[in-house]
C-alpha cells in the first residue's frame, strides 16, 4: 500500500552449515598452533553454540517475515476500512437523494389528487344544481 514502506525483509549473506559440516570445521587456533592433526573436530560446546546461533538466526528471520506480513495485512486492512467507509458514505448520500426525489414525487401526486378531488366535488355540485334546474324546467 502506498504511504507506508516497511521493508523489513531480512537479507543475510551467511554461510548455512549443516551439523556434519560444523563438526568438520577447525577451531581458529588449530592451524596456527603448528599441530599436525589439522582435521580435529570442534568441541561439542562450540558445535552446540554454532547450531544455536543458526537456529536463532533462522527464528529471527521467520519473525521478521511474520512481522512484515502483519504490517502488510494491517496496511491492507486500513485501506479496506477506508474503502468501506467511502462506500457507506456514497450509499448513504444516494439513499438520501433518492428519498428526497420520491418525497417530491409523492408530494406532487398528493397535490394532484387533492386538485382532482376538489374538481370532482365542484362538478358534483354543478351536476346537482343542473339537475335541479332541469327538474324545475321540466315541471313547468
C-alpha positions in Angstrom: 0.0 0.0 0.0 1.3 3.5 -0.7 2.2 5.7 2.1 3.9 3.1 4.3 7.1 1.4 3.4 8.1 -1.1 5.9 10.9 -3.0 4.3 11.8 -5.5 7.0 12.8 -8.2 4.6 15.9 -9.7 6.1 18.7 -10.5 3.6 21.6 -12.0 5.3 24.5 -13.4 3.4 25.6 -16.1 5.9 27.0 -19.4 5.4 24.4 -22.0 6.3 26.1 -25.1 7.6 24.8 -28.5 8.5 25.8 -30.1 11.7 28.2 -32.6 10.0 29.9 -29.6 8.2 30.2 -27.8 11.5 31.9 -30.8 13.1 34.5 -31.0 10.4 35.5 -27.3 10.9 38.7 -26.4 12.7 39.0 -24.2 15.7 40.9 -21.0 14.9 44.0 -22.0 16.9 44.4 -25.4 15.4 46.1 -24.4 12.2 48.2 -21.6 13.7 49.4 -23.7 16.6 51.5 -25.9 14.3 49.9 -29.1 15.2 49.9 -31.9 12.6 46.3 -33.1 13.2 44.6 -30.5 11.1 41.3 -32.2 11.0 40.5 -32.0 14.7 36.7 -31.6 15.1 35.2 -28.7 17.0 34.2 -29.2 20.7 30.6 -30.3 21.4 30.1 -27.0 23.2 31.2 -25.0 20.1 29.1 -27.1 17.8 26.1 -26.6 20.1 26.7 -22.8 20.2 27.0 -22.6 16.4 23.8 -24.7 16.0 22.0 -22.5 18.5 23.2 -19.4 16.6 22.0 -20.7 13.3 18.7 -21.7 14.9 18.3 -18.2 16.4 19.1 -16.6 13.1 16.5 -18.7 11.3 13.9 -17.9 14.0 14.8 -14.3 13.8 14.3 -14.4 10.0 11.0 -16.1 10.4 9.9 -13.5 13.0 10.9 -10.7 10.7 8.9 -12.2 7.8 5.9 -12.6 10.2 6.2 -9.0 11.4 6.3 -7.8 7.8 3.3 -9.9 6.9 1.4 -8.5 9.9 2.3 -4.9 9.0 1.3 -5.6 5.4 -2.1 -7.0 6.5 -2.6 -4.1 8.8 -2.0 -1.7 6.0 -4.3 -3.6 3.7 -6.9 -3.7 6.4 -6.7 0.1 6.9 -7.2 0.5 3.1 -10.1 -1.8 3.1 -11.7 0.1 6.1 -11.3 3.3 4.2 -12.9 1.8 1.1 -15.8 0.5 3.2 -16.3 3.9 4.8 -16.2 5.7 1.4 -18.7 3.2 0.0 -21.0 3.6 3.0 -20.9 7.4 2.6 -21.7 7.2 -1.1 -24.5 4.8 -0.5 -25.9 7.0 2.3 -25.8 10.1 0.0 -27.5 8.2 -2.8 -30.2 6.9 -0.4 -30.9 10.5 0.8 -31.1 11.8 -2.7 -33.4 9.0 -3.9 -35.6 9.5 -0.8 -35.8 13.3 -1.5 -36.8 12.5 -5.1 -39.6 10.1 -4.0 -40.8 12.5 -1.4 -41.1 15.2 -4.1 -42.9 12.9 -6.4 -45.2 11.8 -3.6 -46.0 15.4 -2.7 -46.8 16.2 -6.3 -49.0 13.2 -6.6 -50.9 14.2 -3.4 -51.3 17.7 -4.7 -52.7 16.4 -8.0 -55.0 14.1 -6.1 -56.3 16.9 -3.9 -56.9 19.1 -7.0 -58.8 16.3 -8.8 -60.9 15.6 -5.6 -61.8 19.3 -5.4 -62.6 19.4 -9.1 -64.8 16.3 -8.7 -66.6 17.9 -5.7 -67.2 21.1 -7.7 -68.5 19.2 -10.7 -70.8 17.1 -8.5 -72.2 20.4 -7.0 -72.7 21.7 -10.5 -74.4 18.5 -11.6 -76.7 18.7 -8.6 -77.6 22.3 -9.5 -78.1 21.5 -13.1 -80.4 18.5 -12.3 -82.4 20.8 -10.0 -82.8 23.3 -12.8 -83.7 20.6 -15.2 -86.3 19.2 -12.9 -87.7 22.8 -12.4 -87.8 23.4 -16.1 -89.4 20.0 -16.8 -92.1 20.5 -14.2 -93.2 23.9 -15.7 
